Amino acid sequence: MAKRLKTNYESRLDAAAETIVNNDHCPIPGLVIMARRGEDVYQKAFGYADKEAGRLMTNDAQFRCFSMTKVLTTSIALMLRDQGLLELEAPVETYLPAFGRQFEVLHEAPHGEPGAFKVPYTSFMTGKTQNLSFTKTAAQNKILVKHCLSESTGIGYDMWTDFDLVYNQSLFGHQYGVAQALRRQKGLGFYSSNSIIGQNATLEEYCDAIAEAGYLTDEPGTFSYGLGALLMGRIIEVVCERVLGKHERFSRICEKKLFEPLGMSSAAFYLNDGDPRIAKIPQLYAATANEGSGPSGAIDVKPYVKCLPMVDDFPNTVTTAHFEGPRSCDSGDTGSCMTVLDYSKFYEMLLAGGCTPNGRRILKEQSVRDLAYGQFSDLDRQSKIARAFGLTGEAASFNYGWAVEAKTDKSPHCNHWSGYANNHGRLYIEEDSYILLFPQFMASTPASFPLGEPVIKEPMIAAFLSEWEY
């Protein structure tokens, strides 16, 4: 039976979207939504791309995809595996020799623990500096290629520690901030969530710097969400160079292997000066708490650059890094930008079994199955961050660049992931359906972090699923 949406679905989805941009507690300035079920397609823009400038959101807005880049990187890795050029079980050092060293795993330590070290850590969210206590042990495992796909390299983002410090909690752990602080002590200043693609380094230099520092936030094989796909992008560069006999940037490899075959004409990593797509990039927004308000009190929504303190050591380049500055490091974990329509073409390829619109296969059927259903069996999914994200394997787990959730009595099988700006996609491969939500509302302020799920994702996903006709 053909998959359909209910009669007059458009008006009800419109109403759900309007509640997001007009939310009483946290009005989201603007977003684009695209959804499909069978032959029924919904795509609309709501609100503003730049509220202060009076620029309305449009369907052809050029969105920063952030961590929704990870699964794109994974798909190219699987293309190379399909060709017999890449081994997922191989150590990363097979392709990146700098990683053939002994790494040290950092552990959060209570103050006063015997043998503990201290390092000053400055939070980019608050601008405050405090000493973090830690211990370290020799890593027992090597970083494997599959760890890059499953974000279990032990190279986690520093911002997880910021959230713990801001909320005075122990949800993620301090080892993420310790690793960043120690890397910076060695003069390796590339590693900061606030300049996540704005660092003045090539992809090779960035990866070599991480290896040179020698610090991991977790034992390899432990879910430690961060820069795994960045390493994967560099591995892809190396593998392709071995075949071609010349170097190509990861961004160019993506163009040749994914963007061009699928007709993703807007997709890019960086935009050169004068590129007309720059004018279509929305403003990045976030939230701050009003003076004197508690965690659930009144908030202000304003441009992201006005939401964080000015800290000399942490330039806030996230808003402009796609079109200003060095534009040197093609980040496979956070670097792509494109229209929502073009991102949907990746989902369409998976729904077509790995084929382009003209029928050319770019992914083997087994690789499509791995993306949709694959779960690595020998990973540690009990880390604090895995438990915080509900990715312990009981209901969901993170494997091939995104999460997989098995079908239950209450919900269909689903693959999903989000980006830094609360952009989100869900593919229902068994149902010939998907939904893409693209705001540009950053999660990385104390007030913003709890809002993405209840204000943006949950209501719109629920509205879409309620329109399914069986």
BELFENHU-V778561 format. One record per pair of residues at least 6 apart in sequence whose C-alpha atoms are under 7 Angstrom apart, sorted by the first residue. I is the first residue (numbers start at 0). GAP is how many residues later the second one is. D is the distance in whole Angstrom. If there is no record, write none. Layout:
i=[I & I]
gap=[GAP & GAP]
d=[D & D]
This chain:
i=[1 & 2 & 2 & 2 & 2 & 3 & 3 & 3 & 3 & 3 & 3 & 4 & 4 & 4 & 4 & 4 & 5 & 5 & 5 & 8 & 12 & 12 & 15 & 15 & 15 & 16 & 19 & 19 & 19 & 19 & 20 & 20 & 20 & 20 & 20 & 24 & 25 & 25 & 28 & 28 & 28 & 29 & 29 & 29 & 29 & 29 & 29 & 30 & 30 & 30 & 30 & 30 & 30 & 31 & 31 & 31 & 31 & 31 & 31 & 31 & 32 & 32 & 32 & 32 & 32 & 32 & 33 & 33 & 33 & 33 & 33 & 33 & 34 & 34 & 34 & 34 & 34 & 34 & 35 & 35 & 35 & 35 & 36 & 36 & 36 & 37 & 37 & 43 & 44 & 44 & 44 & 45 & 46 & 46 & 47 & 47 & 47 & 48 & 48 & 48 & 48 & 48 & 49 & 49 & 49 & 59 & 60 & 60 & 60 & 60 & 61 & 61 & 61 & 61 & 61 & 61 & 62 & 62 & 62 & 62 & 62 & 63 & 63 & 63 & 64 & 64 & 64 & 64 & 64 & 65 & 65 & 65 & 65 & 65 & 65 & 66 & 66 & 66 & 66 & 66 & 67 & 67 & 67 & 68 & 68 & 68 & 68 & 68 & 69 & 69 & 69 & 69 & 69 & 70 & 70 & 70 & 72 & 72 & 72 & 73 & 73 & 73 & 76 & 77 & 78 & 78 & 79 & 80 & 81 & 84 & 87 & 87 & 88 & 88 & 88 & 89 & 89 & 90 & 90 & 90 & 90 & 91 & 91 & 91 & 91 & 92 & 92 & 94 & 94 & 95 & 97 & 97 & 98 & 101 & 102 & 102 & 102 & 102 & 102 & 103 & 103 & 103 & 103 & 103 & 103 & 103 & 104 & 104 & 104 & 104 & 104 & 104 & 104 & 104 & 104 & 105 & 105 & 105 & 105 & 105 & 105 & 105 & 105 & 105 & 106 & 106 & 106 & 106 & 107 & 107 & 107 & 107 & 107 & 107 & 108 & 108 & 108 & 108 & 109 & 110 & 115 & 115 & 115 & 116 & 116 & 116 & 117 & 117 & 117 & 117 & 118 & 118 & 118 & 118 & 119 & 119 & 119 & 119 & 120 & 120 & 120 & 120 & 120 & 120 & 120 & 121 & 121 & 121 & 122 & 122 & 123 & 123 & 124 & 124 & 124 & 124 & 125 & 125 & 126 & 126 & 131 & 138 & 140 & 140 & 141 & 142 & 142 & 146 & 146 & 146 & 147 & 147 & 147 & 147 & 148 & 148 & 148 & 148 & 148 & 149 & 149 & 149 & 149 & 150 & 150 & 150 & 150 & 150 & 151 & 151 & 151 & 151 & 151 & 151 & 152 & 152 & 152 & 152 & 153 & 153 & 153 & 153 & 153 & 153 & 153 & 154 & 154 & 154 & 154 & 154 & 154 & 155 & 155 & 155 & 155 & 155 & 155 & 156 & 156 & 156 & 156 & 156 & 157 & 157 & 157 & 157 & 157 & 158 & 159 & 159 & 160 & 160 & 160 & 160 & 160 & 163 & 163 & 163 & 163 & 165 & 170 & 170 & 171 & 171 & 174 & 175 & 178 & 178 & 178 & 179 & 182 & 185 & 187 & 189 & 189 & 193 & 193 & 193 & 193 & 193 & 194 & 194 & 194 & 194 & 195 & 196 & 196 & 196 & 196 & 197 & 197 & 197 & 197 & 197 & 197 & 199 & 199 & 200 & 200 & 201 & 201 & 202 & 202 & 202 & 203 & 206 & 217 & 220 & 220 & 221 & 221 & 221 & 221 & 222 & 222 & 222 & 222 & 223 & 226 & 228 & 228 & 229 & 229 & 229 & 231 & 232 & 232 & 232 & 236 & 236 & 236 & 240 & 240 & 249 & 250 & 250 & 258 & 258 & 260 & 261 & 261 & 261 & 263 & 263 & 265 & 265 & 265 & 266 & 266 & 266 & 266 & 267 & 267 & 267 & 268 & 268 & 268 & 268 & 268 & 269 & 269 & 269 & 270 & 270 & 270 & 271 & 272 & 277 & 282 & 283 & 283 & 283 & 283 & 283 & 283 & 284 & 284 & 284 & 284 & 284 & 284 & 284 & 285 & 285 & 285 & 285 & 285 & 285 & 285 & 285 & 285 & 286 & 286 & 286 & 286 & 286 & 286 & 286 & 286 & 287 & 287 & 287 & 287 & 287 & 288 & 288 & 288 & 288 & 289 & 289 & 289 & 304 & 320 & 346 & 348 & 348 & 349 & 350 & 350 & 352 & 352 & 353 & 353 & 353 & 353 & 353 & 353 & 354 & 354 & 354 & 370 & 371 & 371 & 372 & 373 & 374 & 375 & 380 & 380 & 380 & 381 & 385 & 389 & 390 & 390 & 394 & 395 & 395 & 395 & 396 & 396 & 397 & 401 & 401 & 401 & 402 & 402 & 402 & 403 & 403 & 403 & 404 & 404 & 404 & 405 & 405 & 406 & 412 & 412 & 413 & 413 & 413 & 414 & 414 & 414 & 415 & 415 & 415 & 416 & 416 & 416 & 417 & 417 & 419 & 419 & 420 & 420 & 420 & 420 & 420 & 421 & 421 & 421 & 421 & 421 & 421 & 422 & 422 & 422 & 422 & 423 & 423 & 423 & 424 & 424 & 424 & 425 & 425 & 425 & 426 & 426 & 426 & 427 & 441 & 442 & 442]
gap=[36 & 34 & 35 & 466 & 467 & 33 & 34 & 35 & 36 & 464 & 465 & 32 & 35 & 462 & 463 & 464 & 461 & 462 & 463 & 458 & 450 & 451 & 443 & 444 & 447 & 443 & 7 & 8 & 435 & 436 & 6 & 7 & 8 & 9 & 26 & 273 & 273 & 275 & 18 & 19 & 22 & 16 & 17 & 18 & 19 & 27 & 409 & 14 & 15 & 16 & 26 & 407 & 408 & 12 & 13 & 14 & 27 & 405 & 406 & 407 & 10 & 11 & 12 & 403 & 404 & 405 & 8 & 9 & 10 & 401 & 402 & 403 & 6 & 7 & 8 & 399 & 400 & 401 & 6 & 397 & 398 & 399 & 395 & 396 & 397 & 394 & 395 & 15 & 12 & 13 & 14 & 11 & 9 & 10 & 7 & 8 & 9 & 6 & 7 & 8 & 233 & 234 & 6 & 232 & 233 & 279 & 219 & 220 & 221 & 278 & 215 & 218 & 219 & 275 & 276 & 277 & 218 & 219 & 274 & 275 & 276 & 272 & 273 & 274 & 269 & 271 & 272 & 354 & 358 & 267 & 268 & 269 & 270 & 353 & 354 & 266 & 267 & 351 & 352 & 353 & 349 & 350 & 351 & 263 & 264 & 265 & 266 & 267 & 159 & 262 & 263 & 264 & 331 & 329 & 330 & 331 & 156 & 160 & 259 & 75 & 326 & 327 & 159 & 289 & 283 & 284 & 6 & 6 & 282 & 154 & 57 & 58 & 55 & 56 & 57 & 54 & 55 & 51 & 52 & 53 & 54 & 7 & 51 & 52 & 53 & 6 & 7 & 140 & 143 & 139 & 110 & 113 & 112 & 37 & 35 & 36 & 111 & 112 & 113 & 32 & 33 & 34 & 35 & 110 & 111 & 112 & 31 & 32 & 33 & 34 & 110 & 111 & 112 & 113 & 114 & 28 & 29 & 30 & 31 & 69 & 109 & 110 & 111 & 112 & 27 & 28 & 29 & 68 & 25 & 26 & 27 & 65 & 66 & 67 & 7 & 24 & 25 & 26 & 23 & 22 & 17 & 18 & 19 & 16 & 17 & 18 & 13 & 14 & 15 & 16 & 12 & 13 & 14 & 59 & 9 & 10 & 11 & 12 & 8 & 9 & 10 & 11 & 56 & 57 & 60 & 6 & 7 & 8 & 6 & 39 & 187 & 190 & 37 & 183 & 184 & 320 & 182 & 183 & 182 & 184 & 46 & 80 & 78 & 79 & 78 & 10 & 77 & 6 & 74 & 81 & 80 & 81 & 83 & 84 & 79 & 80 & 250 & 251 & 252 & 248 & 249 & 250 & 251 & 72 & 73 & 74 & 75 & 77 & 68 & 69 & 70 & 71 & 72 & 73 & 67 & 68 & 71 & 75 & 62 & 63 & 64 & 65 & 66 & 68 & 70 & 61 & 62 & 69 & 71 & 72 & 73 & 20 & 61 & 68 & 69 & 70 & 71 & 19 & 36 & 68 & 69 & 70 & 18 & 19 & 22 & 34 & 35 & 34 & 12 & 16 & 11 & 12 & 13 & 15 & 16 & 6 & 7 & 8 & 9 & 280 & 213 & 217 & 212 & 213 & 42 & 41 & 36 & 37 & 38 & 11 & 30 & 27 & 21 & 9 & 16 & 120 & 121 & 122 & 123 & 124 & 120 & 121 & 122 & 123 & 122 & 124 & 132 & 134 & 138 & 119 & 120 & 123 & 127 & 128 & 129 & 126 & 128 & 127 & 128 & 126 & 127 & 31 & 126 & 127 & 30 & 24 & 6 & 158 & 159 & 157 & 158 & 159 & 161 & 157 & 158 & 160 & 163 & 161 & 106 & 103 & 104 & 101 & 102 & 103 & 100 & 17 & 98 & 99 & 11 & 12 & 13 & 6 & 7 & 80 & 18 & 79 & 6 & 8 & 95 & 83 & 94 & 95 & 78 & 81 & 72 & 73 & 76 & 69 & 70 & 71 & 75 & 68 & 69 & 70 & 53 & 61 & 66 & 67 & 68 & 52 & 53 & 57 & 7 & 51 & 52 & 51 & 50 & 45 & 20 & 19 & 20 & 35 & 156 & 157 & 158 & 16 & 17 & 18 & 19 & 155 & 156 & 157 & 15 & 16 & 17 & 18 & 21 & 155 & 156 & 159 & 162 & 12 & 13 & 14 & 15 & 20 & 158 & 160 & 161 & 11 & 12 & 13 & 19 & 159 & 9 & 10 & 11 & 158 & 8 & 9 & 10 & 11 & 6 & 80 & 6 & 7 & 18 & 78 & 81 & 12 & 15 & 7 & 8 & 9 & 10 & 11 & 14 & 6 & 7 & 8 & 29 & 32 & 43 & 31 & 25 & 24 & 23 & 10 & 11 & 12 & 10 & 6 & 6 & 6 & 7 & 10 & 7 & 8 & 9 & 6 & 7 & 6 & 13 & 14 & 15 & 12 & 13 & 14 & 10 & 11 & 12 & 8 & 9 & 10 & 7 & 8 & 6 & 15 & 17 & 12 & 13 & 14 & 11 & 12 & 13 & 9 & 10 & 11 & 7 & 8 & 9 & 6 & 7 & 22 & 23 & 18 & 19 & 20 & 21 & 22 & 17 & 18 & 19 & 20 & 21 & 30 & 14 & 15 & 16 & 17 & 12 & 13 & 14 & 10 & 11 & 12 & 8 & 9 & 10 & 6 & 7 & 8 & 6 & 6 & 6 & 9]
d=[7 & 6 & 5 & 7 & 7 & 6 & 6 & 7 & 6 & 6 & 5 & 6 & 6 & 5 & 5 & 5 & 5 & 6 & 5 & 6 & 6 & 7 & 7 & 6 & 7 & 7 & 6 & 6 & 6 & 6 & 5 & 5 & 6 & 6 & 6 & 7 & 7 & 7 & 6 & 5 & 7 & 5 & 4 & 5 & 6 & 6 & 6 & 6 & 5 & 7 & 7 & 5 & 4 & 6 & 4 & 6 & 6 & 6 & 5 & 7 & 6 & 6 & 6 & 6 & 5 & 6 & 5 & 4 & 7 & 6 & 5 & 7 & 6 & 5 & 6 & 6 & 4 & 6 & 6 & 5 & 6 & 7 & 6 & 4 & 7 & 6 & 6 & 6 & 6 & 5 & 5 & 6 & 6 & 6 & 6 & 4 & 4 & 6 & 5 & 4 & 4 & 6 & 7 & 6 & 5 & 6 & 5 & 6 & 7 & 6 & 6 & 5 & 5 & 6 & 5 & 5 & 6 & 7 & 5 & 5 & 6 & 6 & 4 & 7 & 7 & 6 & 5 & 6 & 7 & 7 & 4 & 6 & 6 & 5 & 6 & 6 & 5 & 6 & 4 & 6 & 6 & 6 & 5 & 6 & 6 & 5 & 7 & 6 & 6 & 6 & 5 & 7 & 5 & 7 & 4 & 6 & 7 & 7 & 6 & 6 & 6 & 6 & 7 & 6 & 7 & 6 & 6 & 6 & 7 & 7 & 5 & 5 & 6 & 6 & 6 & 6 & 6 & 6 & 6 & 4 & 6 & 7 & 6 & 5 & 5 & 5 & 5 & 6 & 7 & 7 & 6 & 6 & 5 & 7 & 6 & 6 & 5 & 6 & 7 & 6 & 6 & 5 & 5 & 6 & 5 & 6 & 5 & 5 & 6 & 6 & 6 & 5 & 6 & 6 & 6 & 7 & 6 & 4 & 7 & 6 & 7 & 6 & 5 & 7 & 5 & 5 & 6 & 6 & 6 & 5 & 7 & 6 & 5 & 5 & 7 & 5 & 5 & 6 & 7 & 6 & 6 & 5 & 5 & 5 & 5 & 6 & 6 & 5 & 4 & 6 & 5 & 5 & 7 & 7 & 6 & 5 & 4 & 6 & 5 & 6 & 6 & 7 & 7 & 7 & 6 & 5 & 4 & 7 & 6 & 6 & 7 & 6 & 7 & 6 & 7 & 6 & 7 & 6 & 6 & 6 & 7 & 6 & 7 & 6 & 6 & 6 & 5 & 5 & 6 & 7 & 4 & 5 & 7 & 6 & 6 & 6 & 6 & 5 & 5 & 6 & 4 & 6 & 6 & 6 & 6 & 5 & 6 & 5 & 6 & 5 & 5 & 4 & 5 & 7 & 5 & 6 & 7 & 6 & 5 & 5 & 4 & 6 & 5 & 7 & 5 & 5 & 6 & 7 & 6 & 6 & 7 & 6 & 6 & 5 & 5 & 4 & 6 & 6 & 7 & 7 & 5 & 7 & 5 & 5 & 6 & 7 & 6 & 6 & 6 & 6 & 7 & 6 & 5 & 6 & 5 & 6 & 6 & 7 & 7 & 7 & 6 & 7 & 5 & 5 & 5 & 6 & 6 & 7 & 7 & 6 & 6 & 7 & 6 & 5 & 7 & 7 & 7 & 5 & 7 & 6 & 6 & 6 & 5 & 5 & 7 & 6 & 7 & 7 & 6 & 6 & 7 & 5 & 7 & 7 & 7 & 5 & 6 & 6 & 6 & 5 & 5 & 6 & 5 & 6 & 6 & 6 & 7 & 5 & 6 & 6 & 5 & 6 & 7 & 6 & 6 & 6 & 6 & 7 & 6 & 5 & 5 & 5 & 5 & 5 & 7 & 6 & 7 & 5 & 7 & 6 & 6 & 5 & 7 & 6 & 6 & 6 & 7 & 6 & 6 & 6 & 6 & 7 & 5 & 7 & 5 & 6 & 7 & 7 & 6 & 4 & 7 & 6 & 6 & 6 & 7 & 6 & 5 & 4 & 6 & 5 & 6 & 6 & 7 & 6 & 5 & 6 & 7 & 7 & 7 & 6 & 6 & 6 & 5 & 6 & 7 & 7 & 6 & 4 & 4 & 6 & 5 & 6 & 6 & 6 & 6 & 5 & 7 & 5 & 5 & 7 & 6 & 6 & 5 & 4 & 6 & 7 & 7 & 5 & 5 & 6 & 5 & 7 & 6 & 5 & 6 & 4 & 6 & 6 & 6 & 5 & 6 & 7 & 7 & 7 & 5 & 6 & 6 & 6 & 7 & 6 & 6 & 6 & 6 & 5 & 6 & 6 & 6 & 4 & 6 & 7 & 6 & 7 & 6 & 7 & 7 & 6 & 6 & 7 & 5 & 7 & 6 & 6 & 7 & 4 & 6 & 6 & 6 & 6 & 5 & 5 & 6 & 6 & 7 & 6 & 5 & 5 & 5 & 6 & 6 & 5 & 7 & 6 & 5 & 6 & 5 & 7 & 4 & 6 & 7 & 7 & 6 & 5 & 6 & 5 & 7 & 6 & 4 & 6 & 6 & 6 & 7 & 4 & 6 & 6 & 6 & 7 & 5 & 5 & 4 & 6 & 6 & 7 & 6 & 6 & 6 & 6 & 6 & 4 & 6 & 7 & 6 & 5 & 6 & 6 & 4 & 6 & 6 & 5 & 7 & 6 & 4 & 7 & 6 & 7 & 5 & 7]
